[in-house]
Amino acid sequence: MTQEILKRVVDGQLPMQFFVPTDIDHLQDLRDAGYLMVSFEPFVHDHRISAIVTEVTPPGRAAIRYFGYGYGSSARR
């Protein structure tokens, strides 16, 4: 689910790179909603796309508060 990937981003350290197609689909949704700054780049080894999350935006922080996730020092503002 999209909320689960958002929680993974919050719990991780940025920048964070993703390679799984379903994760990338969810990250596109979160980027389109304005919650995350995400870049999508070709992954050289097997012609897939990777996603790199670089920032949680202010609307993303509001969504995190809504879903009840902590926004600690591991996620950059």
Secondary structure as the mmCIF struct_conf table of DSSP 4:
data_model
#
loop_
_struct_conf.conf_type_id
_struct_conf.id
_struct_conf.beg_label_comp_id
_struct_conf.beg_label_asym_id
_struct_conf.beg_label_seq_id
_struct_conf.end_label_comp_id
_struct_conf.end_label_asym_id
_struct_conf.end_label_seq_id
HELX_RH_AL_P HELX_RH_AL_P1 THR A 2 ASP A 11
BEND BEND1 GLY A 12 GLY A 12
BEND BEND2 LEU A 14 PRO A 15
STRN STRN1 MET A 16 PHE A 18
HELX_RH_AL_P HELX_RH_AL_P2 PRO A 21 ASP A 32
TURN_TY1_P TURN_TY1_P1 ALA A 33 GLY A 34
BEND BEND3 TYR A 35 TYR A 35
STRN STRN2 LEU A 36 PHE A 43
TURN_TY1_P TURN_TY1_P2 VAL A 44 HIS A 47
STRN STRN3 ARG A 48 VAL A 56
HELX_RH_AL_P HELX_RH_AL_P3 PRO A 58 PHE A 67
TURN_TY1_P TURN_TY1_P3 GLY A 68 GLY A 68
TURN_TY1_P TURN_TY1_P4 SER A 73 SER A 74
BEND BEND4 ALA A 75 ALA A 75
#
